[in-house]
Amino acid sequence: MKTRISYIQKGTSATIDVDSEVSGGVLAKRVLAAELDLLVVDADIGQREDIDSRLSHSGIDPDSVTVTPLP
């Protein structure tokens, strides 16, 4: 199954289609960051990556990320 991930980057709506099922939330944000090859934002030792910071650093509104299953 494919999934369309929609997001807003620097005020412009955009989409990316991926060849896997993505449920949404943090997973969708991680897949988006990986697909767009976004820079990793440094996290303190022992801390998990802050995916919202990674998206924001690239001009993507983290709250705008949504998923739509495709046939």
Secondary structure as UniProt FT lines:
FT   STRAND          2..9
FT   TURN            10..11
FT   STRAND          12..18
FT   HELIX           25..35
FT   TURN            36..37
FT   TURN            45..46
FT   HELIX           51..57
FT   TURN            58..59
FT   HELIX           62..64
FT   STRAND          66..70
//
